[in-house]
Amino acid sequence: MRNYFLIIAAALFISCNSNQQSIKLQEEQTQSDKCVSYPQIVDSLHLQDLYDSARWYIYTLQCDENYLPKSDTSKSISFGELPLAFDNLFIRHDTLDINFNFVDKQEPILNSMNRGNKSIVVGVGFNMKSKSKIYMSFDGGNVRSKGDPTSRYENPLQPEVIKYIKGNWDKLNECFRELAERKGINK
């Protein structure tokens, strides 16, 4: 009889432990799904690679800059820690423009919300045929750059970007961290 209770207790322990592991696995899966879940328009046009490239370019351009909201002067958080939300995309001739917003408290961050009114990158333009980046969009217009291999525009993986990612790994937005892992950057 005593062995019977021990077997039941062991079975319950194993069952509870596997339930906890299952719940943890489901939570991790949900976060991962959120990062690779694409808007319907992106899926229907088969633009997943350019969508991910746009997110990567936007994050790496501003990841280590601080967002200093006017509404909370005690808050200072880097853009690499903030979520990036899809806004829209449009195609004009052979150019694809994909736009996003950094988000704070479920609201898009506008230049006017940031102390210092520093421009925030909001989108990336691509040549549809070559799938190459043509420009990056800010609230005030577009920026193009050619020929400077030390610029983040030309080469997003600058030493200071890699240092920022590795040094802030646990604070990074989970989708930025996942994009970094895809590029071979780890903690």
N, C-alpha and C positions, 0 to 999 in steps of 0.2 A: 504494500500500500504506500509506504514511504517513497519507494522508487517511482511509483506512479506520479506522485506529487512533484518530485524532482524533474521528471520528464516533462510534465505539463508546464512547470515554471521555466524550464529551459526553452521549450517551444514558444512560450509567450515572450521571453526575452529576445529570442531570435526574430520573432515576428515583429516586435516593437522596433528593434534595431533596423530591420530591413525596411519598415515603414518610414523611419526617419531618413534612411538613405534614399528611399524612393522620393520623399518629399523634397529633399535637398537636390536630387537629380532633376526633378520637375522644375524647381526654381531656377536652376542653372540653365535648363533647356528653354524656359520662358524668356530669360534675359538674352540668350543667344538668338532665339527666334526673333525677338524685337530688333536686333541689330541686322539681321539678314532678311527681314520682312520688307518687301518693297511696295511702294504705292502701286495701285492698279495700272496707272498709265505707264509706269516704268516697266512693269512686267509685260504689258501688252505690246510695247514697242521694243522689247528685248534690250533694254538699256541698263541692265544691272551693273555691268562693269564700269560704265561711265558714271553711274550714280555713286558707286563706291569710290571711284577715283575723285569725284567732286568732293565727297565728304573728306577724303584723305587730304586733298589739297587745302581745303578750308581749315581743317583742324591744324595741319602742320604750319600753315602761315601764321596763325594767331594763338597756338596752343599755350605758349608761355607768357602771353600778355595778360594783364589783370583786368578783369571786369570789375569796375568800381561803381556800383549802382548809386544814383543820387538819392534813391528812396531809403537806403540803409548805409549811412556813411561808415559804419563799423565793418561792413562786409567787403572783403577782397577775395576774389576767387579767380583762378586762371580760366581762360576759355577752354583749355583742354579738359577741365572738369565739368563743363556744362554740356547738357544735351544739345544736339543739333537736329532740328526738325525740318522735314521737307516742306517747302512752300509751294513751288510750282516748277513747271518746265515749259519751254516753248521752242519750237523749231521754226527757223526762218531761213529759207533756201537750204544751204548745206550746213547751217550752224545750229547746234543744240545748246540751249542755255538752261542749266539746272540751278535752281535757287533754294536756299535753306535759310533758317534763322536759328541763331543761338537762343536758348530758352532759359528763363529764370522764373520760377514760380508759375509755370504753365503759360507764361506770356513771352512773345517774341521780344528780344532785346533790340531796341532802336539806338542809333547813335546818341540821340538826345537823352537817353536813360543812363548813359555812362558818363561819370564825372570826367571832364576834359573833352567830351564830345569826339573822341577818337573814332575814326572810320572803322567799321566792322565789315569784313568780307562776307558777302551774302550769296555769291554764286560763281559758277565756272562755265565758260563757254568752250565748246568743243567743235572741231571740224568733224562732221558726221562720217565723211569718207575715210579719213586717216585716223580718226578717233584720237587726235592730238589736241592738247589744250591750246586755245587761241588767246584767251583772256580770263581774268578774274574780275568779278563785279564787286564794287563797294556801293554803299548808298549814294555816293557822289558820282559814280561813273565806272568805267572799266580801266583796267591796268594791263598792259602788255609788256613783256620783257624778253629780250633775246640776248644770248651770248654771255651772261654772267653766271658761271657755274657755282659761284658762292652765294647766289641769291636763293631764297626759299621758293621763289616763283619757279625758277629753272630746275632746282634740285631740292625737293622738300626735306630730304634726310641730311640736313646740315648737322654738324657736330653738336651745336647747342640744342637742336630739336631732339636728337637721340639722348643727350644728357637729361633734358627735361623729362622725356618719357620714362626713362629708367629711374630717375630720381623721384618721380611722382606717381609711379605705377599704381599704387593702391588708391590714389585719389582720382585717377583719370576716369572720365566717363567710360562706362563699360563698352560702348560701341567704338570709341576711339582706341581703347585698349585692344579690342578685337581686330581692328584695322591694323594696328601696330604689329600684332602677332602674325597676321597674314604677310606682313612685310619682313618677317624674321626678327623682329625686335622683341626681346623678352626682358623680364624684370632683372 
